[in-house]
Amino acid sequence: MNNFIKILATATIAISLLLWVPNIMFQEASSLWLYTFVVAGLGIILSIMIKSKILLIGNAIAFLSFFPVMFVGYIFDFVTQLL
């Protein structure tokens, strides 16, 4: 059972990253990134259940990924306006 939960916790990290693809890669204003909070939150719970620190950190980073992505986006926008 722990192996199945470990696979699910790992999959939540991958899914959370894939939810950013339309916004970053295709420059498409998509609200799919909002599901990263739900998917990564589930991954955090699963990681706590199996007591895996690495998966917990990975899911926490995916859960909080909005803030660094927004920061980099605003910096990029600011620099392009200066040029």
Protein Blocks (a to p, Z undefined) as FASTA:
>chain_A
ZZmmmmmmmmmmmmmmmmmmmmmmnopacfklmmmmmmmmmmmmmmmmnopaklmmmmmm
mmmmmmmmmmmmmmmmmmmmmZZ
